[in-house]
Amino acid sequence: MAVNMGAVQRQHGLEQMLGGHATLANVMGPNEDLAVKLGDPVNAIVCMDCSIRGSVAEIEELGADKT
């Protein structure tokens, strides 16, 4: 998954216009996904230590090579 920066900026802008009320901005704003899928799904369990030290993209490549 990746962050849809345009959607996040629009949601945050609406939140600011409504005085910082995130819930109200969520109800009044467009029903837009803040995260988008990237490519084919890869199932992997990554420990906290590996996720901090390594890149999740590298881990995804390793998983894709094994299929």
Secondary structure, 3 states (H helix, E strand, C coil): CEECHHHHHHHHHHHHHCCCCHHHHHHHCCCCCCEECCCCCCCCCCCHHHHHHCCHHHHHHHHHHCC
